[in-house]
Structure formats: structure tokens, C-alpha cells
Amino acid sequence: MSSRTRLKTLSQQTIDDNARFFDRREDVPVYAITMGVGTILNARQLLLVASGTAKAKAIVQAVEGR
């Protein structure tokens, strides 16, 4: 069975778009981990990680919202 979680190379557009969040261009990630909804739904526990106060509202909505 192949993994439903994979390492993917980000598109150049995504790398360019994310560059504004980094001081140095060489610090911009070029890879991301993608996980299917099936994997998430099968999980016994989930850990949500967010960086920065701007993400707080989204996390609260995800955990405590409808």
C-alpha cells in the first residue's frame, strides 16, 4: 500500500508567494507534507500547529467552532 502522506515539491508560484514571510530567500521552504483527509479521519489524535497570532482565530474556529 502506498502512503497517503507524501512529501511534495512546492510550485515556483507558491515559493514566490511565501517568500514575503522570510527574511532570506534561501529560508523559504521548497517542500511540503500533504496528508489526505482519509488519513486525518483515521487518526486517533490530531495536533494542530500554527505560528503567529494571526492564526489564532483559525485554530479556535477549527477546534471550538461548528
The 8 nearest C-alpha neighbors of each residue, nearest first, counted from 0:
[[1, 2, 3, 4, 5, 38, 37, 35],
 [2, 0, 3, 4, 5, 35, 38, 34],
 [1, 3, 4, 0, 5, 34, 38, 35],
 [2, 4, 35, 34, 5, 1, 38, 37],
 [5, 3, 34, 2, 33, 35, 32, 6],
 [6, 4, 33, 32, 7, 3, 34, 2],
 [5, 7, 32, 31, 33, 30, 8, 4],
 [8, 6, 31, 30, 32, 5, 9, 33],
 [7, 9, 30, 29, 31, 10, 6, 32],
 [10, 8, 29, 30, 13, 7, 14, 11],
 [11, 9, 13, 12, 14, 8, 29, 15],
 [10, 12, 14, 13, 15, 9, 29, 16],
 [13, 11, 15, 10, 14, 16, 9, 17],
 [14, 12, 16, 10, 15, 11, 17, 9],
 [13, 15, 11, 17, 12, 16, 18, 29],
 [16, 14, 12, 18, 13, 17, 11, 19],
 [15, 17, 13, 14, 18, 12, 19, 11],
 [18, 16, 14, 19, 15, 20, 13, 27],
 [19, 17, 15, 20, 21, 16, 27, 14],
 [20, 18, 17, 21, 16, 22, 15, 24],
 [19, 21, 18, 17, 22, 27, 16, 23],
 [22, 20, 18, 23, 19, 27, 26, 24],
 [23, 21, 24, 20, 26, 19, 18, 27],
 [22, 24, 25, 26, 21, 27, 18, 20],
 [23, 25, 26, 27, 18, 21, 22, 19],
 [24, 26, 23, 27, 28, 21, 22, 18],
 [27, 25, 24, 23, 28, 21, 22, 18],
 [26, 28, 25, 24, 18, 21, 29, 14],
 [29, 27, 30, 26, 14, 31, 9, 25],
 [28, 30, 9, 8, 14, 27, 31, 10],
 [31, 29, 8, 9, 7, 28, 6, 32],
 [32, 30, 7, 6, 33, 8, 9, 29],
 [31, 33, 6, 5, 7, 34, 4, 30],
 [34, 32, 5, 4, 31, 6, 35, 7],
 [33, 35, 4, 3, 32, 38, 36, 5],
 [34, 36, 37, 38, 3, 4, 39, 33],
 [35, 37, 39, 38, 40, 34, 41, 3],
 [38, 36, 40, 35, 39, 41, 3, 34],
 [39, 37, 41, 35, 36, 40, 42, 34],
 [38, 40, 36, 42, 41, 37, 35, 34],
 [39, 41, 37, 38, 42, 36, 43, 35],
 [42, 40, 38, 39, 37, 43, 36, 44],
 [43, 41, 39, 44, 40, 38, 45, 37],
 [44, 42, 41, 45, 40, 39, 38, 46],
 [45, 43, 42, 46, 39, 41, 40, 47],
 [46, 44, 47, 42, 43, 39, 40, 48],
 [45, 47, 48, 44, 49, 42, 39, 43],
 [48, 46, 45, 49, 58, 62, 61, 44],
 [47, 49, 46, 50, 58, 54, 45, 51],
 [50, 48, 54, 51, 47, 55, 58, 52],
 [49, 51, 54, 48, 52, 53, 55, 47],
 [52, 50, 53, 54, 49, 55, 48, 56],
 [51, 53, 55, 54, 50, 56, 49, 57],
 [54, 52, 51, 55, 56, 50, 57, 49],
 [53, 55, 52, 57, 56, 51, 49, 58],
 [56, 54, 58, 52, 57, 53, 59, 51],
 [57, 55, 59, 58, 54, 60, 53, 52],
 [58, 56, 60, 54, 55, 59, 61, 53],
 [57, 59, 61, 55, 60, 56, 62, 54],
 [58, 60, 56, 62, 61, 57, 63, 55],
 [61, 59, 64, 57, 63, 58, 62, 56],
 [62, 60, 58, 59, 64, 63, 57, 65],
 [63, 61, 59, 60, 64, 58, 65, 57],
 [62, 64, 60, 59, 61, 65, 58, 57],
 [65, 63, 60, 61, 62, 59, 58, 57],
 [64, 63, 60, 61, 62, 59, 57, 58]]
